[in-house]
Amino acid sequence: MEKKPASENCLNGLDFNMKKYVQALESHYLKQSNPKKAFWMKKYMRNQFDYIGLASPIRNELKTEFIKANSKPGIEDIEEFISLCWQSPYREMQYTGMELTYSLRKQFPKEIIDVFEELITQKSWWDTIDHIAPSLAGSYFLKYPEAKIKYAAKWMSSENLWLKRSSIIFQLKYKNETDTDFLFHACKSLSGEKDFFIRKAIGWALRQYSKYDANAVISFVKNNELSALSKKEALKWLENRKKV
């Protein structure tokens, strides 16, 4: 995606570029750091990422405060903004990058999918993938359906675990707009994978779609060889309904 100059904004009376904007946002968060909570948040994520220690409600309050004082990035800056958030050592910055990018989903330019694809493979874990895939990539493919085959189909056959997972779950929010041919093809193609995150994703995606076409999911599960985990997850919502 072609780089565009960052918008000029005003922070405490000083002009600044997007790099300074992200640095100021990080500093704003750090003023409310909670080392004890950061320790447990990091431990929960298997010590893969550093945290400032902000629970989501507190972080959202701080984010709102910052945006109110400084505005939020425009679509012309969003690629640089989310990329800079990914360079931060703090996981809260990645969360904020995804959230503010999602808020501009109706304006996504065609080239931004390359950014999403790159971010899926960087600092990867379920917490970011499960936002990028259904919220960012999912919104993108609704706007540019012709790109779905070029990217999502490529992810399906990738050697990267998280690209594979993304190819399965990017339609989680599609409801009746779900491309069932693509969904079932992805689930079937990756059904032999041994990895927990792939098997879980297959079940999750099928379970979500079962809310809109139960018979189609039941038939797919019945007629395809899926792992026990995928089957259990796929039929969980339907089984729970029977108990009500």
N, C-alpha and C positions, 0 to 999 in steps of 0.2 A: 504494500500500500504506500502510495506516495506520501512523503513527509510534508506536512503543512506547518507553517509557523504557529506557535502557540499563541492563544489570545492574550492580549495584555489585560491584566486585571489590577486591582488595587488592594493591597494588604497593609493595613496600618500606614496608609499614605504612600506606599512605595510600589512602583511598577515592578512586576515580576513575571517570569515565564512559568511554564508548566512544571519544570523541575523544582522551582522554588515553591510553587503551590503545593506539590506533593510533600516536600520537606516540611512546610508549615503545617499541613494536615497531620503528619506524623508527630510533630512536636506538640500539637494540640492534644493528641491522644496520650502522648507520654506524660503529660502533666497529671493525668489521672491514672497512672500505672498502678497496678496491684500485683506486686511480686509474688505473693502467696498464691493468688488465683492464676497468675501466669505459669507458675510451676506446675499446677495441676492440669492446666489446659495443655501444656506442652507434653506432660506425661500421658494424657489421654490420646494424644496424637503420636504416641510411641517415640517421643523425643525427636521428632523430625523437624519441627519448626519452633521458632521462638515466638513468644506472645508478650504483649504489653500487659495482659490480664484484664481485659475489658469484656464483661458479659454483654451479650447482644443489646439489651435495652439501654445500657449505659453508652455503648459505642454509638448506637443510633441517635441518642440525645446529643452526643458530642459532634457527630456528623452533621446533624441538623443545625446546631449552633454555628459550625464552621461555614456551612453553605449559606446560611442566612447572612453572615458577615462578609463572605467572599464570593458568593455565587458558586455554581457548579460548572464543571467543564462543558463546553459545547461539543457538538458532534465533530467539529473540525479538530478538536484536541483529544478526542477520546482514545485514539490508538496510543498516543504518547502517554496519556494519563494512566491507562491500565498497565502499560508496559513498565512505567516507573513504579507503580504500586507493586508489581511483581518483583522488582529489584529490592524492595524493602525487606529487611530481615524479619519483619513482624507480620504474622499471619493476619492480624486485623486489617492491615493495609490491603492484602489481597482480597479479603472479603469486601472491603469498601470499594475497591476497584471494580469488582464484579457487579455490585449493587448499582453504582452510578452508571456503569455502562448499560446495564439492563434498562435503566430509566430512559435511555435514549434509543430503545430498540426499534421504534417506528422510523427512525432516521438512519438506520444502519446503511452505510455505503456497501456496495457490492464487494469491495476488496477486503473488508474487515474479517471475513471468514479465515483468511490466512493468519491473522493475529490470534483468533480463537484456537485454531489448530495448533499454533506454536505454544500457546499458554497451556493447553491440555497436556503437553509433554514436559512442562517445566514446573518444578515444585509440586509434583502431582500427588494427590491423595484423594480419597473419596469426597472430602468436604468441598474441594474446589471443582472437581470433575462433575459432581452432582448438581452444581449450579451452572457451570459453563455449558454442559451438554444440553439439558432441557430448557434453560432460560436464555442463554446467549445464542448458541448454535441452533437450538430449536426455533427461536424467534426468527433467526436469519433465514432458515430453510423455508419457513412459511412465507417470508417476503420474496425469497428467490428460490422457488421450488426446483428450478432447472439445475441448481448447483448441488442438489442433494446427491445425485448419482456420482458426480465428480469427487465430492468430498466424503460424504458418509459411507458410500460404498467402498471407497479407498480405505477408510478407517477400519472397516470390517476385516479387511485382509492384512492390516498392518501387523508388524511385530510388536507394536507398543500396546501394552495392556490397557492403558487409559483411552487410547483412541478406539480400541475395540469396544470397551464399555460405552463410550460415547455413541458409537454407531447403534447401540441397542436402546439407549435411554433418551435420545434427543427428542423423541416424540411423546414423552411422558405427559405433556400438557396439551396434547392435540385433541383429546377427546374423540368426537366423531369425525374429525379431520384426519385421523390417523391413516397413514398409508399402510394398510394391513399387509399388502404383498411385501413391502420392504421390511416391516416389523417381523413377520413370520420367516422371511428369508434370513434376516440377521440372526434370529434366535436359532434357527435350524443350522445355519452355517457355523455358529459358534457353540453349539450344544455339546461338542466333544471336548471343549476346553476344561482343564482341570482347576483353573484358578477360581478361588472363592468369589472374587469380585465380578467375574464374568457370569458365573452360575447364578449369583444373586441378582445381577442385572437382568438376566433373562426372565427370571421369575417375577421381578418387580415390574418390568415392562408389560408382561402378559397379564399380571394381576391388575394393573392400571387399566388396561384395555378391556378386561373382563367386565368392568363397570358399565361399558357401552355396548358390548357384544359378547355376552357370556357364552353363547353357543359356539361361536367361532373359536374362542380360547379353549373351551372344553374339548372341542374336536381336535385342535392342534396338539394339545397335551396328550390326548389319547392316541394320536396317530404318529407321534414322533418320539424318538428316544432322547429323553431329557434326563438330567441328573435328578436325584431325589430332592436336592435342595431347590432346583428350578421348579419342579412340579409342585412341591409344597408351597412355595412362594406364589406361584401362578394361581393356585386355586384357593389361597387363604381367604380372600375377600368373599368368594362365593360360599366357602364352607362356613364362615362366620355368619353369613346371612341366614343360613339354614338353622342356626342356633337361636336366632332371635324369635 
